[in-house]
Amino acid sequence: MAMAAAREAAAAWFLWLILNFHPLARVRANME
């Protein structure tokens, strides 16, 4: 159960990371 919770938390963190850095990468690409 602890492993499932950790895996779920890691998936949520990874999704948050993608959603936050995707617009940032687009802005950086537009600046170049």
N, C-alpha and C positions, 0 to 999 in steps of 0.2 A: 504493500500500500504506500509506503514511504517512497519507493522507487517510482511508482506511478505518479505521485504528486510532484516529485522532483522533475520527472520527464515532462509533465504538463506545464510546470513553471518555466522550464527551459524553452519549451515551444512558444509559450506566450511572450517570453523575453525576446526570443529570436524574431517573432512577428513584429513586436514593438520596434525592434532595431531596424528592420526592413522598412517599416512605415515611416520612421523618423529620418532615416538616411537616404531614402530614395528621392524625396524632393530636394534634399541638400545636394545630392550628386547631380541632379538636373540643373540646379542653379549654378553649380560650379562648371558644368559643361557649357552653359550659356555664356558665362563670363569669359571663357577662353576664346 
